[in-house]
Every structure is written in C-alpha cells, then in structure tokens.
Amino acid sequence: MLQPSESLPRVPLVPAPWSLRGDAWIVLLKLPHDSPARHAFVPAELRASVATPISALMCVDYFEAPCGPYRELLFIPGVMGFADGRSHPSISRILVSTWDSVVNGRINWGIPKDRADFDFARSASGDRLVVTSEGREMCALAFEAPRGPRLPLRTSWVPARVGLLAQLHEGRTYYYQPAARGSARLCRLRDWRFDGRLFPDIASARVLASLRVERFEMTFPRAAVC
C-alpha cells in the first residue's frame, strides 16, 4: 500500500533536526482486542509483537516546517518489539499533504508517509477534516470546539523510554525522540469514519480522551539508524 520510494518525485532534501510549529488534535483510544486496526499497515516482521494498551490518532496542521507548511494524519496502534530488545511506539499509517514531507520524512526518520489531499474546515463550533486520495475518501473527522481550561503540555513530562519512537523502513530501523511543548484543551470527537482499505479503521475503538493542542513548538532530532 505504501507508495514506492522509486516513484516519489524529486524534492529539496532537508536533513534533521527540524523545528516545527502548528496545531494538533490528539485522540487517545482503546482498540477492541479483535480489531484489524491493531496490525493494519504494520510491517510483517513486527505484527506478532504489537501490543495496544493505548493507541493514538493525531491530526496536525504544521504552519511552519523546514520543508514548508503541511498537514498530517497518523495512527500509532501501540508499541512493537524492535531489534534493540525493547518495545517502542511506532507509526503504522501516516498521510501528509505534500511530497516534500513524504520524501524527507522517509529519509530522515523512516516514517512511512504517503501523500493525500486534506480538506480542513475550522469554525467557532468545531473543526472538520476530510482526507482523500484520487477522489476516494480515506478518513473524515469532526471535532466540537474545545472547552475548559487551557493546560500546559510538554513531552519532557513523558518518561524517555515511552517517548522514544522507532520505525522499520526498507530494512533499517530508525530511533527518534521528538520534543514538543504547547497548551491543550479537551475537545469532543463528534464523528469519524474510515476506509479500512486505505487507513486503519478505528471507528469501533473506545475514545479515552480527545485534545486540541494549540500553537505547539516541536523539534524532530536526527534519528539513530541501525
């Protein structure tokens, strides 16, 4: 399903580290034990090791990035066992709005990015995102406007072993630990739908929390590649 690397267009290469700014929507969820989304788009070598105590869906609107602004939708089913003998969170499926992000994301961090079209509507009553590819709807999300106090959010509060991500891509493993800070408010996820052939179908999952993170700053360091 991943767009072949040899078919990707030539774009300017922007090596890590990257500094980015934007807004994000984060949905923490619990997958049913028999959900196909647990293993969807996961490399075959890692499927047996997938554990899903908590999964995460993230939608990000990067309005500042070294490769230019872009939008992103990603899913982390949980943790997987890697060659270092440890389990790490790993992105199984990720869609972005520009080829610059696709190419640089794969080269710098082994992140399995594919390009798609993003229709993003924001209003006082809430936010709506529709992601399509060649006219086919892959995913649609609708959030109500955030409510409650604005609380600080920093990845430095997360234990290092939890924040270290890993990706297996084209025979190599990439380890990287993004750092971010911003502020977050609760926001209700009103509706969602997925085409399971194009994106993990998590519509049957139980939502644990939904957040809108506003005006965050993020750093993606160089990856350790093995």
N, C-alpha and C positions, 0 to 999 in steps of 0.2 A: 504494500500500500504506500510505502514511503516513496516520494518522488526520487528517481535515481540520481545520484550525485553527478554522473556524467552528462545528465540532461539539464543541469542548472545553468542559468546564464552567468556570464562574467560580470562581476560587480567589484567595486573597490574593496580591498581587504582591510579590515580594521582590527588589529590584534588587541587582545586583552592587556591590561584591565580596562573595563568600561565603567563609566559613571552615567547614570540614567535618572530621570525624574518623570513622575507621572501619577496617575490614579489607578486604583485596583479594586476589584471585587473578589473576595475570597469566600468560598463555601466549604466548610468542613463537614464531612458526612461519613456515614457508616453504611458500607455496602452489604446487601444480603449475602449470605455465605455462598449461594449458588449463582451469584451474579456473573454473567460473562464479562463484565467490565473489569473484573479482577485481573484478567490475563489478556484482554484485548490490546493489540499493538505492542505487547511486551516481547522482547527478543526471546526466541525459543530457549536459549541457554539459561534464561532467568526465570522462566514461568514456574518451575517447581518450587522456587524459593520465595515466591511472592507472599507476603503477609500484609493484611489490610486492617489493622486495628482502627486506623483513621485514614481516610482518603481526603484529597483536596482538589477542588476545581478552582481555577484562577482565571480571571479576565483582567487584562492590563492594557491601559492606554498610556503608552510612553510618548509624552510630548517633547521630550529631549532625550536623544540617544546618539552615540558616536556614529552610527550608520544611518541616522535620520529618524524622524518620528515613525512609530509603527504601533500596531495593535496586536494583541496576542490572546490566545485562549489555550489553556493547558490543563492536563489532568495528571495527578500523581496518585496512583492507586494505593500506595503504601510503601513498604520497604522491600528490598530484594537483596539476596546474598551475592557478594562480589568477590573477586579474586584475593582481596586483602583479608578475607576471612570474616568480614563484618557485614552487617546489613545496613543499607543506606536508602533514603528516599530517592526515587528515580522517576523522571517524567516518562510516561508511556506514550502520550499523544500530545502534540503541540502544533497549533496553527498560528501563523503570523501573516500580516498584511503586505509585507514587502519581500522581494527577493534578496535585498541586502541583508535583512535579518536572517533569512533562511541560510544563506551561504556562510555568513560569519558565525552564526550560532552553531552550525555543524563543525566548522573548522576549529573554532576556539574552545568549545566545551563538549562536543559530541552530542549536542541536543538535537533530537530528530525532528527538526522543524520542516513543515510543509507550508506552502503559500495558499491563502484563501482570501476571499473578499469579505470585508467586515462592514455591516450597516449598523451604525451606533447612533441611537437617539437618546438624548438626555433632556429631562424636563423637571419642573418643580415637583411633579408627582412620582417620579421614578425614572429608571433607566432601562433601556431595552437594547439587546444585541442580537443580531442575526448574522450567522456565518454561512457563506455559501461557496461552492466551487463548481464552476462551469454550469451555473444555474440551478444546482442541487443544494437544497438546504441541508447543512450538516448539523447545525445546532441553533437553538433560539433560547434566550434567557430574558426574563423580565424581573426587575427588582423594584420594590417600593422605595420611596425616598428614605434616607437614613433617619434614625431617631435616637434620642437620648444623648448623653454627654459625649464629647469628643475626647478620647483617651489616647495617651501616647502609646506607640507601638515600636519596638526595637528588636531586631533579630539577635542582638547581643544578650538578650534575656533567655534565649534558647540554648540549651546545652550544646557544646560544639559537636558532639557525636550525633546529635539529631539534625543539626543544620548542614552537615556535610553531605552533599548530593553526589550521585555517581551515575554515569551514563555509559552503556556499552554500545559502541558505534563503529561499524566496519572493522571489527576485530580488535579494537583498542578500548581501554577503559579510561574515562575522564573523571577526575575527582575535583570538585569545586565547592566553595562555600560563599554564597552571596551574603552581603550585609546590607541591611536596609533600616530606615527609620522614617516615621511619619506619624499620623494620627488616624484613629479608626472609630467608626460608629456602627452600631448594629443596623442592618437593613434586611427586611424580609424578602426572601425569594418567592415571588408570586407565581411564577410559571417557568417551566423548562421542558424542552423536548430535544431529542437527539435521533440522528440516523445512525444506528449501530454499525452499519457497514463503513461509515466514514469517521466516526468518533465514538468512544466508549459510551454505551447507553446506560447512564446512571440515574435515569428517571425514577427507578424503584428504590433508590437509596433513601435513608433517613437523614435529614438535614440536622446537624448538631448546632451549627452557628453559621451566620452569614454576615459578612462585614464589608463596609466600604472604607478603603484606606485612601486618604486624601493627601495629595501633594507630598508623596514619599520621595526620598532620595535613596538610590540603590547603587551598590558597587559590585560588579562581577569581576573577581580576580582571575589571574591566569590559572588554568587547570593543570593539575598534575596528571600526566598521561602515562599509562603503562601498557 
